[in-house]
Amino acid sequence: MTEPKIEAYTGPAGGWGSAKSLAEILTREHIPVTGAAMLTRQNKPDGFMCVSCAWPKPAKPLPFEYCENGAKATAWEQTAKRVGPDFFRRHSVTELLTWPDHDLEKVGRLTHPMRFNAATDRYEPVEWADAFAEIGRELKAMEPASVVFYASGRASLETSYMYGLLARMYGNNNLPDSSNMCHEPTSVALPESIGVPVGTTILADFEETDLIMFFGQNVGSNSPRMLHPLQDARKRGVPIITFNPLRERGLERFTNPQSPLEMLTGASTKISTQYHQVKTGGDLAALTGICKALVAADREAEAASRPRVIDVDFVAEHTRGVAEFVAFCDGQDWAAIERRSGLTREALEAAAAVYGQSRNVIGIYGMGLTQHRLGVETVQMLVNLLLLRGNIGKPGAGICPVRGHSNVQGQRTVGISEKPELVPLDKLAAQYGFEPPREKGMNTVEACEGILAGTVAGFVMLGGNFVRAVPDTVRMEQAWRKMRLTVQVSTKLNRSHLVHGEISYILPCLGRIEIDEQASGPQAVSMEDSTSCFHGSKGVAKPVGEHVRSEPWIVAELAKATLAPNPKVDWDRWVADYATVRDAIQETYPEKFADFNARLFEPRGMHTPLAARSRKWDTKTGKANFIVPPGLEADPDMASDRRDVLDLITLRSNDQFNTTIYGYDDRFRGVSGTRRILFMNGNDIERFQLKDGEEVDVVTEAADEFAREVKALRIVEYDIPAGNCAGYYPELNPLIPLWHHDSRSKTPAAKSIPVRIAKAAPTAAAG
């Protein structure tokens, strides 16, 4: 880590800053030539799907069909650095626990299966067969209900299907995943509103839309490839209206790195035509204000015999509950809407005016909507807005939740879910001759609650860095060590390996980018993007070592070591030829995966049928439903008018992906050399009698007996609404109480944490 430096960034998203960042990471990972060659195959029909975000790939890919963060993810995974037995002989677990997250992962790829030895405080090499034998013995000795099978969201459809079957044949539905921590409100909200658990837009809709609305999603850092269709839309004159607390560069200006003219001239495209800096948690109020303005405009139009603003024909034919919803909007006071949203009535009416004149509208959102106590209701409010003008189920329109991990949506599609009602258990029972468990399993928060209570004895992780991703980090790490067994399937070292159970294993796996050679030859895998489109992927790089195994092989060996033999499940056959796994998936889900193997590499991908796209509503009413929220407050039980309390937002830098930290720079926000940052409004800095650059301690304002504190964060004055502050996760996850989650989906409410700020105590050296 270099000396911290804070300097305003004036450039656009993309451009030479992106090109420089790419060159730096390829050099840093010692793959300047091989890495560049690999990137030419990224998101290409004959190559591999990006291991970073889940944004779709087009039928006609660009010459360089990757973004800055996607390139970083590839370089990070395909580094020339290696972590083998010699590394663990040199470093004890106690020592490694003192290393920052970035330093742990940057040492390279794991090359050997390892077992923790408490006597030496080190991980030591172990034979694969011995590892599976002990893991199998331990799992057999445990009550099935006490074991958790977590999935991070990067594993292929094939691996995910096998993993879900392993858990259910073992005897539970304890299949939490990373979706529990980000888009679970989507999975709860959308089925009630429109009858599907996923977004309704496809990539082609961006070519036909005439308005795009953004809510709580930072495209520049989280899904930069989306900037290309956004730029195309803007060049057609399509307005983009953004609601986001911070002014994010990717939502302001973009220079296309693949345009020689733009790179040479420095030209950029203005992305947002309206940019509304809503207070965190204020989207529910802002959406209410827009809908209230639309209802008023519709009444005026009707009274003047002008064309209606509300699509009354669509509403009458396809929806239920509009009268109650209109009454709710009428009953909301503009002063209350302005106060909670942080926006003026005039600003919201301006957004409503553009929306009311547009025919085909896409509503895009991210975790700025979902990670609140009423995240479900906020998502449903966005659906309400779209339904008012019939913007579900027609070309160029729809709702577009932007997923994170590259296959987090896909693993849900093939059975990674703690909710038994979402999985065709009767079909699995007939297909494989066993009785699947019917009891609800644990989601992520419930798994954490079980670990704290001591009722979870075993934890198997298919990727990810669970210990760092979850809330209440300090309490969770203390409880984690009390588990009997922890097993982690990984490509790189992370903190979850070091905060381990009594018996702990690291099982190194191939990455998606590597050639996966099995008995039938090189294998392809598949995944699902954010638009419900399935894609094939073929590895192109040489495996990192002879002792590393594929994820399907590891899952199969775990199953064989743990489960009783089942003549209807040939794990070895599945590993020998992944096409046979896809045949099994098709048998379980015949409507979604018709002709799966034959269509795997279709240029546009293989779209799953979505009833809502055809205006067929698989809801209890048989219609799309207007759902009335309980009020304007997205975090009602945490709301406070106390002037000494701020609402904290946790966010990513543009040098990270989820818990993976590529470096210490956040170019777009002007931060270099540190992640211990607290972004604050200038007026708040002044009223707290603080100074820009000063260090502060941050304490959660929580009504329980646990103290939650993060010390020594550097204040950075930033363009953020008064009363809000922001900092990076996972560093600030210790401030999130485990119980501070969406009331229905249990997604951690990481975008609105009430905190108090105090000047950092002087250090002993300074004293």
Secondary structure, DSSP 8 states (H G I E B T S, - for coil): ----EE----S-EEHHHHHHHHHHHHHHTT-TTHHHHHHTTBTSTTSB--SSB-----SS--TT---HHHHHHHHHHT-S-EE-HHHHHH--HHHHTTS-HHHHHHT-EE-S-EEEETTTTEEEE--HHHHHHHHHHHHHHS-GGGEEEEE-S-S-HHHHHHHHHHHHHHT-----BGGGGTTHHHHHHHHHHHS-SS----GGGGGT-SEEEEES--HHHH-GGGHHHHHHHHHTT--EEEE-SS--GGGTEEE-TT-HHHHHH---EE--SEEE---TT-HHHHHHHHHHHHHHHHHHHHHTT---SS-HHHHHHHEE-HHHHHHHHHTS-HHHHHHHHS--HHHHHHHHHHHHT-SSEEEEE-HHHHSSTTHHHHHHHHHHHHHHTT-SSSTT-EEEE---BTTHHHHHHTT--S-GGGS-HHHHHHHHTS----S----HHHHHHHHHHT---EEEEESS-HHHHSSSHHHHHHHHTT-SEEEEEESB--HHHHS--SEEEEEEB--TTB--EETTEE-EEEEE-TTSEEEEEE--B--S-TT-B-HHHHHHHHHHHHS---TT--HHHHHH-HHHHHHHHHHHSTTTSTTHHHHTT-TT-EE---GGGGT---STTSSEE----S-S-SSGGG----TT-EEEEEE--TTEETTEE--SEEGGGTEES---EEEE-HHHHHHTT--TT-EEEEEE--SSS---EEEEEEEEE-S--TTEEEEETTTTGGGS-TT-B-TTT--B-TT-EEEEEEE----TTT-
